[in-house]
Amino acid sequence: MPLVIANFLQLLFGALLLLLFARVVVSWVAPMGGGSLIAFIYQATEPMLAPIRRILPPTGGLDLSPMIAILLISLLMQVVARL
């Protein structure tokens, strides 16, 4: 894989991880939402988290989908780094 594509994917995965971490923090600090930045974070991460939520069984109010998404993206980053 060309180095430019690998670097782009690493940057993209890093940005996705940052957005997921931001969503987790925002869900703890301001669970009712807020401004346009919070809306952007939710809109950017929901397409990744919704399919995971459909697969996971209900856990009684604890959303494990961000943790699964972070693990999957980290795994993809390692795969791209080895190519």
PDB file of N, CA, C and O in Angstrom, chain B, residues numbered from 101:
ATOM      1  N   MET B 101       0.857  -1.163   0.000  1.00  0.00           N
ATOM      2  CA  MET B 101       0.000   0.000   0.000  1.00  0.00           C
ATOM      3  C   MET B 101       0.910   1.236   0.000  1.00  0.00           C
ATOM      4  O   MET B 101       1.850   1.320   0.790  1.00  0.00           O
ATOM      5  N   PRO B 102       0.629   2.169  -0.872  1.00  0.00           N
ATOM      6  CA  PRO B 102       1.460   3.380  -0.901  1.00  0.00           C
ATOM      7  C   PRO B 102       1.429   4.116   0.448  1.00  0.00           C
ATOM      8  O   PRO B 102       0.442   4.080   1.183  1.00  0.00           O
ATOM      9  N   LEU B 103       2.533   4.772   0.730  1.00  0.00           N
ATOM     10  CA  LEU B 103       2.689   5.451   2.006  1.00  0.00           C
ATOM     11  C   LEU B 103       1.658   6.568   2.197  1.00  0.00           C
ATOM     12  O   LEU B 103       1.206   6.807   3.317  1.00  0.00           O
ATOM     13  N   VAL B 104       1.290   7.244   1.125  1.00  0.00           N
ATOM     14  CA  VAL B 104       0.319   8.331   1.233  1.00  0.00           C
ATOM     15  C   VAL B 104      -1.039   7.799   1.697  1.00  0.00           C
ATOM     16  O   VAL B 104      -1.687   8.410   2.548  1.00  0.00           O
ATOM     17  N   ILE B 105      -1.461   6.687   1.152  1.00  0.00           N
ATOM     18  CA  ILE B 105      -2.753   6.103   1.537  1.00  0.00           C
ATOM     19  C   ILE B 105      -2.702   5.608   2.984  1.00  0.00           C
ATOM     20  O   ILE B 105      -3.652   5.797   3.744  1.00  0.00           O
ATOM     21  N   ALA B 106      -1.596   4.978   3.356  1.00  0.00           N
ATOM     22  CA  ALA B 106      -1.455   4.490   4.730  1.00  0.00           C
ATOM     23  C   ALA B 106      -1.491   5.656   5.719  1.00  0.00           C
ATOM     24  O   ALA B 106      -2.145   5.567   6.758  1.00  0.00           O
ATOM     25  N   ASN B 107      -0.797   6.744   5.402  1.00  0.00           N
ATOM     26  CA  ASN B 107      -0.808   7.911   6.283  1.00  0.00           C
ATOM     27  C   ASN B 107      -2.197   8.534   6.365  1.00  0.00           C
ATOM     28  O   ASN B 107      -2.629   8.954   7.439  1.00  0.00           O
ATOM     29  N   PHE B 108      -2.897   8.596   5.232  1.00  0.00           N
ATOM     30  CA  PHE B 108      -4.255   9.134   5.235  1.00  0.00           C
ATOM     31  C   PHE B 108      -5.171   8.283   6.111  1.00  0.00           C
ATOM     32  O   PHE B 108      -5.959   8.822   6.888  1.00  0.00           O
ATOM     33  N   LEU B 109      -5.076   6.963   5.992  1.00  0.00           N
ATOM     34  CA  LEU B 109      -5.912   6.084   6.801  1.00  0.00           C
ATOM     35  C   LEU B 109      -5.590   6.218   8.282  1.00  0.00           C
ATOM     36  O   LEU B 109      -6.492   6.216   9.120  1.00  0.00           O
ATOM     37  N   GLN B 110      -4.298   6.335   8.607  1.00  0.00           N
ATOM     38  CA  GLN B 110      -3.915   6.527  10.002  1.00  0.00           C
ATOM     39  C   GLN B 110      -4.515   7.825  10.550  1.00  0.00           C
ATOM     40  O   GLN B 110      -5.022   7.855  11.671  1.00  0.00           O
ATOM     41  N   LEU B 111      -4.455   8.887   9.759  1.00  0.00           N
ATOM     42  CA  LEU B 111      -5.020  10.171  10.168  1.00  0.00           C
ATOM     43  C   LEU B 111      -6.532  10.080  10.325  1.00  0.00           C
ATOM     44  O   LEU B 111      -7.087  10.610  11.288  1.00  0.00           O
ATOM     45  N   LEU B 112      -7.203   9.415   9.392  1.00  0.00           N
ATOM     46  CA  LEU B 112      -8.652   9.243   9.456  1.00  0.00           C
ATOM     47  C   LEU B 112      -9.059   8.446  10.692  1.00  0.00           C
ATOM     48  O   LEU B 112      -9.984   8.830  11.408  1.00  0.00           O
ATOM     49  N   PHE B 113      -8.364   7.335  10.941  1.00  0.00           N
ATOM     50  CA  PHE B 113      -8.684   6.514  12.109  1.00  0.00           C
ATOM     51  C   PHE B 113      -8.406   7.277  13.401  1.00  0.00           C
ATOM     52  O   PHE B 113      -9.146   7.141  14.375  1.00  0.00           O
ATOM     53  N   GLY B 114      -7.343   8.078  13.412  1.00  0.00           N
ATOM     54  CA  GLY B 114      -7.048   8.891  14.589  1.00  0.00           C
ATOM     55  C   GLY B 114      -8.143   9.912  14.854  1.00  0.00           C
ATOM     56  O   GLY B 114      -8.525  10.134  16.003  1.00  0.00           O
ATOM     57  N   ALA B 115      -8.647  10.532  13.794  1.00  0.00           N
ATOM     58  CA  ALA B 115      -9.740  11.498  13.945  1.00  0.00           C
ATOM     59  C   ALA B 115     -11.008  10.806  14.446  1.00  0.00           C
ATOM     60  O   ALA B 115     -11.730  11.359  15.275  1.00  0.00           O
ATOM     61  N   LEU B 116     -11.279   9.604  13.947  1.00  0.00           N
ATOM     62  CA  LEU B 116     -12.452   8.865  14.415  1.00  0.00           C
ATOM     63  C   LEU B 116     -12.326   8.501  15.885  1.00  0.00           C
ATOM     64  O   LEU B 116     -13.301   8.578  16.633  1.00  0.00           O
ATOM     65  N   LEU B 117     -11.127   8.104  16.302  1.00  0.00           N
ATOM     66  CA  LEU B 117     -10.907   7.802  17.719  1.00  0.00           C
ATOM     67  C   LEU B 117     -11.125   9.042  18.579  1.00  0.00           C
ATOM     68  O   LEU B 117     -11.735   8.969  19.646  1.00  0.00           O
ATOM     69  N   LEU B 118     -10.630  10.159  18.114  1.00  0.00           N
ATOM     70  CA  LEU B 118     -10.810  11.404  18.855  1.00  0.00           C
ATOM     71  C   LEU B 118     -12.291  11.756  18.980  1.00  0.00           C
ATOM     72  O   LEU B 118     -12.744  12.171  20.047  1.00  0.00           O
ATOM     73  N   LEU B 119     -13.034  11.592  17.905  1.00  0.00           N
ATOM     74  CA  LEU B 119     -14.475  11.862  17.949  1.00  0.00           C
ATOM     75  C   LEU B 119     -15.198  10.907  18.901  1.00  0.00           C
ATOM     76  O   LEU B 119     -16.108  11.319  19.622  1.00  0.00           O
ATOM     77  N   LEU B 120     -14.798   9.642  18.905  1.00  0.00           N
ATOM     78  CA  LEU B 120     -15.432   8.678  19.811  1.00  0.00           C
ATOM     79  C   LEU B 120     -15.132   9.019  21.268  1.00  0.00           C
ATOM     80  O   LEU B 120     -16.025   8.966  22.114  1.00  0.00           O
ATOM     81  N   PHE B 121     -13.887   9.366  21.564  1.00  0.00           N
ATOM     82  CA  PHE B 121     -13.546   9.767  22.923  1.00  0.00           C
ATOM     83  C   PHE B 121     -14.320  11.021  23.325  1.00  0.00           C
ATOM     84  O   PHE B 121     -14.794  11.125  24.457  1.00  0.00           O
ATOM     85  N   ALA B 122     -14.448  11.973  22.398  1.00  0.00           N
ATOM     86  CA  ALA B 122     -15.202  13.188  22.680  1.00  0.00           C
ATOM     87  C   ALA B 122     -16.665  12.856  22.965  1.00  0.00           C
ATOM     88  O   ALA B 122     -17.276  13.454  23.850  1.00  0.00           O
ATOM     89  N   ARG B 123     -17.225  11.912  22.224  1.00  0.00           N
ATOM     90  CA  ARG B 123     -18.625  11.532  22.449  1.00  0.00           C
ATOM     91  C   ARG B 123     -18.810  10.917  23.834  1.00  0.00           C
ATOM     92  O   ARG B 123     -19.791  11.200  24.521  1.00  0.00           O
ATOM     93  N   VAL B 124     -17.866  10.079  24.233  1.00  0.00           N
ATOM     94  CA  VAL B 124     -17.964   9.460  25.557  1.00  0.00           C
ATOM     95  C   VAL B 124     -17.908  10.532  26.639  1.00  0.00           C
ATOM     96  O   VAL B 124     -18.712  10.519  27.570  1.00  0.00           O
ATOM     97  N   VAL B 125     -16.968  11.452  26.520  1.00  0.00           N
ATOM     98  CA  VAL B 125     -16.836  12.509  27.525  1.00  0.00           C
ATOM     99  C   VAL B 125     -18.082  13.396  27.537  1.00  0.00           C
ATOM    100  O   VAL B 125     -18.586  13.748  28.604  1.00  0.00           O
ATOM    101  N   VAL B 126     -18.576  13.754  26.357  1.00  0.00           N
ATOM    102  CA  VAL B 126     -19.773  14.597  26.284  1.00  0.00           C
ATOM    103  C   VAL B 126     -20.973  13.874  26.884  1.00  0.00           C
ATOM    104  O   VAL B 126     -21.811  14.505  27.529  1.00  0.00           O
ATOM    105  N   SER B 127     -21.067  12.582  26.685  1.00  0.00           N
ATOM    106  CA  SER B 127     -22.212  11.847  27.239  1.00  0.00           C
ATOM    107  C   SER B 127     -22.163  11.829  28.765  1.00  0.00           C
ATOM    108  O   SER B 127     -23.207  11.714  29.408  1.00  0.00           O
ATOM    109  N   TRP B 128     -20.983  11.941  29.355  1.00  0.00           N
ATOM    110  CA  TRP B 128     -20.874  12.010  30.815  1.00  0.00           C
ATOM    111  C   TRP B 128     -21.140  13.423  31.320  1.00  0.00           C
ATOM    112  O   TRP B 128     -21.817  13.608  32.331  1.00  0.00           O
ATOM    113  N   VAL B 129     -20.606  14.421  30.614  1.00  0.00           N
ATOM    114  CA  VAL B 129     -20.649  15.798  31.095  1.00  0.00           C
ATOM    115  C   VAL B 129     -21.980  16.468  30.773  1.00  0.00           C
ATOM    116  O   VAL B 129     -22.592  17.090  31.642  1.00  0.00           O
ATOM    117  N   ALA B 130     -22.430  16.343  29.525  1.00  0.00           N
ATOM    118  CA  ALA B 130     -23.658  17.006  29.094  1.00  0.00           C
ATOM    119  C   ALA B 130     -24.538  16.015  28.340  1.00  0.00           C
ATOM    120  O   ALA B 130     -24.631  16.087  27.114  1.00  0.00           O
ATOM    121  N   PRO B 131     -25.183  15.095  29.046  1.00  0.00           N
ATOM    122  CA  PRO B 131     -25.957  14.053  28.357  1.00  0.00           C
ATOM    123  C   PRO B 131     -27.176  14.576  27.597  1.00  0.00           C
ATOM    124  O   PRO B 131     -27.680  13.891  26.708  1.00  0.00           O
ATOM    125  N   MET B 132     -27.653  15.762  27.925  1.00  0.00           N
ATOM    126  CA  MET B 132     -28.815  16.303  27.238  1.00  0.00           C
ATOM    127  C   MET B 132     -28.457  17.044  25.964  1.00  0.00           C
ATOM    128  O   MET B 132     -29.341  17.557  25.278  1.00  0.00           O
ATOM    129  N   GLY B 133     -27.195  17.109  25.642  1.00  0.00           N
ATOM    130  CA  GLY B 133     -26.792  17.788  24.419  1.00  0.00           C
ATOM    131  C   GLY B 133     -26.435  19.235  24.690  1.00  0.00           C
ATOM    132  O   GLY B 133     -26.347  19.682  25.834  1.00  0.00           O
ATOM    133  N   GLY B 134     -26.234  19.947  23.599  1.00  0.00           N
ATOM    134  CA  GLY B 134     -25.823  21.333  23.761  1.00  0.00           C
ATOM    135  C   GLY B 134     -25.796  22.033  22.427  1.00  0.00           C
ATOM    136  O   GLY B 134     -26.803  22.099  21.722  1.00  0.00           O
ATOM    137  N   GLY B 135     -24.643  22.551  22.088  1.00  0.00           N
ATOM    138  CA  GLY B 135     -24.502  23.361  20.899  1.00  0.00           C
ATOM    139  C   GLY B 135     -24.228  22.566  19.644  1.00  0.00           C
ATOM    140  O   GLY B 135     -24.428  21.353  19.584  1.00  0.00           O
ATOM    141  N   SER B 136     -23.765  23.289  18.649  1.00  0.00           N
ATOM    142  CA  SER B 136     -23.546  22.683  17.338  1.00  0.00           C
ATOM    143  C   SER B 136     -22.349  21.740  17.327  1.00  0.00           C
ATOM    144  O   SER B 136     -22.334  20.785  16.551  1.00  0.00           O
ATOM    145  N   LEU B 137     -21.339  21.987  18.174  1.00  0.00           N
ATOM    146  CA  LEU B 137     -20.188  21.083  18.235  1.00  0.00           C
ATOM    147  C   LEU B 137     -20.605  19.714  18.750  1.00  0.00           C
ATOM    148  O   LEU B 137     -20.176  18.690  18.219  1.00  0.00           O
ATOM    149  N   ILE B 138     -21.431  19.693  19.771  1.00  0.00           N
ATOM    150  CA  ILE B 138     -21.908  18.423  20.323  1.00  0.00           C
ATOM    151  C   ILE B 138     -22.787  17.702  19.305  1.00  0.00           C
ATOM    152  O   ILE B 138     -22.717  16.481  19.172  1.00  0.00           O
ATOM    153  N   ALA B 139     -23.612  18.461  18.591  1.00  0.00           N
ATOM    154  CA  ALA B 139     -24.438  17.856  17.548  1.00  0.00           C
ATOM    155  C   ALA B 139     -23.566  17.250  16.457  1.00  0.00           C
ATOM    156  O   ALA B 139     -23.875  16.171  15.953  1.00  0.00           O
ATOM    157  N   PHE B 140     -22.469  17.933  16.081  1.00  0.00           N
ATOM    158  CA  PHE B 140     -21.559  17.391  15.081  1.00  0.00           C
ATOM    159  C   PHE B 140     -20.913  16.098  15.569  1.00  0.00           C
ATOM    160  O   PHE B 140     -20.800  15.137  14.808  1.00  0.00           O
ATOM    161  N   ILE B 141     -20.493  16.068  16.819  1.00  0.00           N
ATOM    162  CA  ILE B 141     -19.860  14.862  17.372  1.00  0.00           C
ATOM    163  C   ILE B 141     -20.834  13.691  17.311  1.00  0.00           C
ATOM    164  O   ILE B 141     -20.459  12.587  16.916  1.00  0.00           O
ATOM    165  N   TYR B 142     -22.079  13.929  17.701  1.00  0.00           N
ATOM    166  CA  TYR B 142     -23.077  12.854  17.672  1.00  0.00           C
ATOM    167  C   TYR B 142     -23.376  12.407  16.232  1.00  0.00           C
ATOM    168  O   TYR B 142     -23.496  11.211  15.967  1.00  0.00           O
ATOM    169  N   GLN B 143     -23.495  13.358  15.311  1.00  0.00           N
ATOM    170  CA  GLN B 143     -23.785  13.004  13.918  1.00  0.00           C
ATOM    171  C   GLN B 143     -22.619  12.279  13.264  1.00  0.00           C
ATOM    172  O   GLN B 143     -22.833  11.421  12.407  1.00  0.00           O
ATOM    173  N   ALA B 144     -21.403  12.601  13.646  1.00  0.00           N
ATOM    174  CA  ALA B 144     -20.233  11.967  13.037  1.00  0.00           C
ATOM    175  C   ALA B 144     -19.995  10.559  13.574  1.00  0.00           C
ATOM    176  O   ALA B 144     -19.447   9.713  12.869  1.00  0.00           O
ATOM    177  N   THR B 145     -20.399  10.306  14.802  1.00  0.00           N
ATOM    178  CA  THR B 145     -20.114   9.003  15.399  1.00  0.00           C
ATOM    179  C   THR B 145     -21.289   8.033  15.342  1.00  0.00           C
ATOM    180  O   THR B 145     -21.089   6.822  15.445  1.00  0.00           O
ATOM    181  N   GLU B 146     -22.488   8.530  15.183  1.00  0.00           N
ATOM    182  CA  GLU B 146     -23.660   7.641  15.186  1.00  0.00           C
ATOM    183  C   GLU B 146     -23.630   6.595  14.079  1.00  0.00           C
ATOM    184  O   GLU B 146     -24.028   5.460  14.341  1.00  0.00           O
ATOM    185  N   PRO B 147     -23.180   6.899  12.843  1.00  0.00           N
ATOM    186  CA  PRO B 147     -23.129   5.846  11.824  1.00  0.00           C
ATOM    187  C   PRO B 147     -22.191   4.687  12.176  1.00  0.00           C
ATOM    188  O   PRO B 147     -22.378   3.575  11.683  1.00  0.00           O
ATOM    189  N   MET B 148     -21.198   4.931  13.013  1.00  0.00           N
ATOM    190  CA  MET B 148     -20.304   3.850  13.452  1.00  0.00           C
ATOM    191  C   MET B 148     -20.918   3.056  14.594  1.00  0.00           C
ATOM    192  O   MET B 148     -20.732   1.843  14.684  1.00  0.00           O
ATOM    193  N   LEU B 149     -21.645   3.736  15.461  1.00  0.00           N
ATOM    194  CA  LEU B 149     -22.131   3.098  16.680  1.00  0.00           C
ATOM    195  C   LEU B 149     -23.468   2.377  16.506  1.00  0.00           C
ATOM    196  O   LEU B 149     -23.717   1.384  17.190  1.00  0.00           O
ATOM    197  N   ALA B 150     -24.319   2.845  15.622  1.00  0.00           N
ATOM    198  CA  ALA B 150     -25.653   2.242  15.452  1.00  0.00           C
ATOM    199  C   ALA B 150     -25.585   0.761  15.061  1.00  0.00           C
ATOM    200  O   ALA B 150     -26.309  -0.040  15.651  1.00  0.00           O
ATOM    201  N   PRO B 151     -24.745   0.359  14.088  1.00  0.00           N
ATOM    202  CA  PRO B 151     -24.693  -1.078  13.764  1.00  0.00           C
ATOM    203  C   PRO B 151     -24.176  -1.929  14.927  1.00  0.00           C
ATOM    204  O   PRO B 151     -24.606  -3.068  15.104  1.00  0.00           O
ATOM    205  N   ILE B 152     -23.267  -1.382  15.707  1.00  0.00           N
ATOM    206  CA  ILE B 152     -22.742  -2.135  16.859  1.00  0.00           C
ATOM    207  C   ILE B 152     -23.830  -2.295  17.904  1.00  0.00           C
ATOM    208  O   ILE B 152     -23.946  -3.355  18.519  1.00  0.00           O
ATOM    209  N   ARG B 153     -24.629  -1.255  18.112  1.00  0.00           N
ATOM    210  CA  ARG B 153     -25.730  -1.343  19.082  1.00  0.00           C
ATOM    211  C   ARG B 153     -26.768  -2.376  18.680  1.00  0.00           C
ATOM    212  O   ARG B 153     -27.367  -3.029  19.534  1.00  0.00           O
ATOM    213  N   ARG B 154     -26.982  -2.523  17.369  1.00  0.00           N
ATOM    214  CA  ARG B 154     -27.962  -3.526  16.914  1.00  0.00           C
ATOM    215  C   ARG B 154     -27.472  -4.936  17.193  1.00  0.00           C
ATOM    216  O   ARG B 154     -28.279  -5.838  17.414  1.00  0.00           O
ATOM    217  N   ILE B 155     -26.162  -5.138  17.186  1.00  0.00           N
ATOM    218  CA  ILE B 155     -25.599  -6.477  17.403  1.00  0.00           C
ATOM    219  C   ILE B 155     -25.499  -6.809  18.889  1.00  0.00           C
ATOM    220  O   ILE B 155     -25.773  -7.939  19.293  1.00  0.00           O
ATOM    221  N   LEU B 156     -25.108  -5.824  19.708  1.00  0.00           N
ATOM    222  CA  LEU B 156     -24.916  -6.063  21.137  1.00  0.00           C
ATOM    223  C   LEU B 156     -26.244  -6.279  21.845  1.00  0.00           C
ATOM    224  O   LEU B 156     -27.239  -5.631  21.517  1.00  0.00           O
ATOM    225  N   PRO B 157     -26.263  -7.183  22.810  1.00  0.00           N
ATOM    226  CA  PRO B 157     -27.484  -7.331  23.610  1.00  0.00           C
ATOM    227  C   PRO B 157     -27.611  -6.148  24.570  1.00  0.00           C
ATOM    228  O   PRO B 157     -26.609  -5.507  24.887  1.00  0.00           O
ATOM    229  N   PRO B 158     -28.824  -5.848  25.035  1.00  0.00           N
ATOM    230  CA  PRO B 158     -29.016  -4.747  25.986  1.00  0.00           C
ATOM    231  C   PRO B 158     -28.232  -5.001  27.279  1.00  0.00           C
ATOM    232  O   PRO B 158     -28.185  -6.125  27.780  1.00  0.00           O
ATOM    233  N   THR B 159     -27.628  -3.950  27.802  1.00  0.00           N
ATOM    234  CA  THR B 159     -26.800  -4.101  29.006  1.00  0.00           C
ATOM    235  C   THR B 159     -27.326  -3.260  30.162  1.00  0.00           C
ATOM    236  O   THR B 159     -26.571  -2.954  31.085  1.00  0.00           O
ATOM    237  N   GLY B 160     -28.572  -2.888  30.136  1.00  0.00           N
ATOM    238  CA  GLY B 160     -29.168  -2.177  31.258  1.00  0.00           C
ATOM    239  C   GLY B 160     -28.712  -0.743  31.409  1.00  0.00           C
ATOM    240  O   GLY B 160     -28.359  -0.324  32.511  1.00  0.00           O
ATOM    241  N   GLY B 161     -28.712   0.011  30.342  1.00  0.00           N
ATOM    242  CA  GLY B 161     -28.368   1.423  30.415  1.00  0.00           C
ATOM    243  C   GLY B 161     -26.907   1.734  30.165  1.00  0.00           C
ATOM    244  O   GLY B 161     -26.547   2.906  30.055  1.00  0.00           O
ATOM    245  N   LEU B 162     -26.063   0.740  30.073  1.00  0.00           N
ATOM    246  CA  LEU B 162     -24.642   0.943  29.811  1.00  0.00           C
ATOM    247  C   LEU B 162     -24.379   0.703  28.333  1.00  0.00           C
ATOM    248  O   LEU B 162     -24.593  -0.398  27.824  1.00  0.00           O
ATOM    249  N   ASP B 163     -23.913   1.744  27.647  1.00  0.00           N
ATOM    250  CA  ASP B 163     -23.658   1.654  26.207  1.00  0.00           C
ATOM    251  C   ASP B 163     -22.212   1.239  25.974  1.00  0.00           C
ATOM    252  O   ASP B 163     -21.296   2.030  26.198  1.00  0.00           O
ATOM    253  N   LEU B 164     -22.004   0.021  25.533  1.00  0.00           N
ATOM    254  CA  LEU B 164     -20.662  -0.499  25.285  1.00  0.00           C
ATOM    255  C   LEU B 164     -20.210  -0.295  23.841  1.00  0.00           C
ATOM    256  O   LEU B 164     -19.078  -0.635  23.499  1.00  0.00           O
ATOM    257  N   SER B 165     -21.063   0.246  23.000  1.00  0.00           N
ATOM    258  CA  SER B 165     -20.717   0.390  21.588  1.00  0.00           C
ATOM    259  C   SER B 165     -19.513   1.298  21.342  1.00  0.00           C
ATOM    260  O   SER B 165     -18.736   0.992  20.438  1.00  0.00           O
ATOM    261  N   PRO B 166     -19.301   2.397  22.079  1.00  0.00           N
ATOM    262  CA  PRO B 166     -18.080   3.172  21.832  1.00  0.00           C
ATOM    263  C   PRO B 166     -16.806   2.375  22.129  1.00  0.00           C
ATOM    264  O   PRO B 166     -15.806   2.511  21.425  1.00  0.00           O
ATOM    265  N   MET B 167     -16.848   1.548  23.171  1.00  0.00           N
ATOM    266  CA  MET B 167     -15.673   0.736  23.505  1.00  0.00           C
ATOM    267  C   MET B 167     -15.373  -0.264  22.392  1.00  0.00           C
ATOM    268  O   MET B 167     -14.212  -0.455  22.029  1.00  0.00           O
ATOM    269  N   ILE B 168     -16.401  -0.898  21.852  1.00  0.00           N
ATOM    270  CA  ILE B 168     -16.213  -1.852  20.755  1.00  0.00           C
ATOM    271  C   ILE B 168     -15.676  -1.121  19.529  1.00  0.00           C
ATOM    272  O   ILE B 168     -14.763  -1.613  18.866  1.00  0.00           O
ATOM    273  N   ALA B 169     -16.236   0.048  19.221  1.00  0.00           N
ATOM    274  CA  ALA B 169     -15.783   0.822  18.060  1.00  0.00           C
ATOM    275  C   ALA B 169     -14.328   1.249  18.227  1.00  0.00           C
ATOM    276  O   ALA B 169     -13.558   1.194  17.268  1.00  0.00           O
ATOM    277  N   ILE B 170     -13.943   1.670  19.423  1.00  0.00           N
ATOM    278  CA  ILE B 170     -12.558   2.072  19.672  1.00  0.00           C
ATOM    279  C   ILE B 170     -11.621   0.884  19.482  1.00  0.00           C
ATOM    280  O   ILE B 170     -10.547   1.028  18.898  1.00  0.00           O
ATOM    281  N   LEU B 171     -12.015  -0.274  19.965  1.00  0.00           N
ATOM    282  CA  LEU B 171     -11.187  -1.471  19.785  1.00  0.00           C
ATOM    283  C   LEU B 171     -11.051  -1.837  18.307  1.00  0.00           C
ATOM    284  O   LEU B 171      -9.960  -2.179  17.851  1.00  0.00           O
ATOM    285  N   LEU B 172     -12.142  -1.768  17.566  1.00  0.00           N
ATOM    286  CA  LEU B 172     -12.094  -2.101  16.139  1.00  0.00           C
ATOM    287  C   LEU B 172     -11.231  -1.115  15.356  1.00  0.00           C
ATOM    288  O   LEU B 172     -10.448  -1.520  14.497  1.00  0.00           O
ATOM    289  N   ILE B 173     -11.371   0.170  15.647  1.00  0.00           N
ATOM    290  CA  ILE B 173     -10.573   1.173  14.942  1.00  0.00           C
ATOM    291  C   ILE B 173      -9.099   1.025  15.304  1.00  0.00           C
ATOM    292  O   ILE B 173      -8.232   1.180  14.443  1.00  0.00           O
ATOM    293  N   SER B 174      -8.808   0.730  16.560  1.00  0.00           N
ATOM    294  CA  SER B 174      -7.416   0.511  16.956  1.00  0.00           C
ATOM    295  C   SER B 174      -6.829  -0.687  16.232  1.00  0.00           C
ATOM    296  O   SER B 174      -5.675  -0.656  15.806  1.00  0.00           O
ATOM    297  N   LEU B 175      -7.616  -1.737  16.091  1.00  0.00           N
ATOM    298  CA  LEU B 175      -7.166  -2.913  15.351  1.00  0.00           C
ATOM    299  C   LEU B 175      -6.893  -2.568  13.891  1.00  0.00           C
ATOM    300  O   LEU B 175      -5.885  -2.992  13.326  1.00  0.00           O
ATOM    301  N   LEU B 176      -7.789  -1.801  13.284  1.00  0.00           N
ATOM    302  CA  LEU B 176      -7.576  -1.374  11.895  1.00  0.00           C
ATOM    303  C   LEU B 176      -6.332  -0.508  11.752  1.00  0.00           C
ATOM    304  O   LEU B 176      -5.616  -0.613  10.756  1.00  0.00           O
ATOM    305  N   MET B 177      -6.070   0.341  12.731  1.00  0.00           N
ATOM    306  CA  MET B 177      -4.868   1.172  12.688  1.00  0.00           C
ATOM    307  C   MET B 177      -3.608   0.307  12.718  1.00  0.00           C
ATOM    308  O   MET B 177      -2.639   0.596  12.016  1.00  0.00           O
ATOM    309  N   GLN B 178      -3.620  -0.739  13.517  1.00  0.00           N
ATOM    310  CA  GLN B 178      -2.467  -1.632  13.595  1.00  0.00           C
ATOM    311  C   GLN B 178      -2.281  -2.387  12.287  1.00  0.00           C
ATOM    312  O   GLN B 178      -1.150  -2.594  11.845  1.00  0.00           O
ATOM    313  N   VAL B 179      -3.380  -2.800  11.665  1.00  0.00           N
ATOM    314  CA  VAL B 179      -3.287  -3.514  10.389  1.00  0.00           C
ATOM    315  C   VAL B 179      -2.702  -2.595   9.323  1.00  0.00           C
ATOM    316  O   VAL B 179      -1.832  -3.013   8.559  1.00  0.00           O
ATOM    317  N   VAL B 180      -3.161  -1.365   9.263  1.00  0.00           N
ATOM    318  CA  VAL B 180      -2.659  -0.413   8.277  1.00  0.00           C
ATOM    319  C   VAL B 180      -1.198  -0.100   8.535  1.00  0.00           C
ATOM    320  O   VAL B 180      -0.428   0.056   7.586  1.00  0.00           O
ATOM    321  N   ALA B 181      -0.796  -0.005   9.792  1.00  0.00           N
ATOM    322  CA  ALA B 181       0.596   0.314  10.128  1.00  0.00           C
ATOM    323  C   ALA B 181       1.545  -0.808   9.692  1.00  0.00           C
ATOM    324  O   ALA B 181       2.706  -0.546   9.379  1.00  0.00           O
ATOM    325  N   ARG B 182       1.065  -2.041   9.669  1.00  0.00           N
ATOM    326  CA  ARG B 182       1.927  -3.170   9.287  1.00  0.00           C
ATOM    327  C   ARG B 182       2.056  -3.356   7.783  1.00  0.00           C
ATOM    328  O   ARG B 182       2.937  -4.082   7.322  1.00  0.00           O
ATOM    329  N   LEU B 183       1.179  -2.703   7.007  1.00  0.00           N
ATOM    330  CA  LEU B 183       1.242  -2.857   5.549  1.00  0.00           C
ATOM    331  C   LEU B 183       2.294  -2.001   4.940  1.00  0.00           C
ATOM    332  O   LEU B 183       2.474  -2.016   3.722  1.00  0.00           O
TER     333      LEU B 183
END
